[in-house]
Amino acid sequence: MEDIGNSVTFASRLKENTKMANHKATKKDVRQVAKRREKNRYQGKTTRNMMRDLRATTDAAAAAESLPSVLSKIDKLAKKGVIHKNKAANLKSKLTKAVSSKKAA
């Protein structure tokens, strides 16, 4: 197994640790799952970065302006099952609370 940095692809681990089925459909499913996982990881990381930037913003007007897009991103992740719906609700609540406290301060 070649380790490029700290990231090792799931497909390479799967090939080394388990025997793959020879069925065409199973091979396709492995490819689809890997593609979905990468997309979900990217979307989750992008959303976390948006939340971090929102919390770091000191300008209340800028925070209030970017809040709806961040909340929308969180809703999309919950809808797709990347994060649990209750976690999404908690994140949205905390972000809204943080933005409203910036307005008050």
Secondary structure, DSSP 8 states (H G I E B T S, - for coil): ---BTTB--HHHHHHHHS-----HHHHHHHHHHHHHHHHHHHHHHHHHHHHHHHHH---HHHHHHHHHHHHHHHHHHHHHTSS-HHHHHHHHHHHHHHHHHHHH-
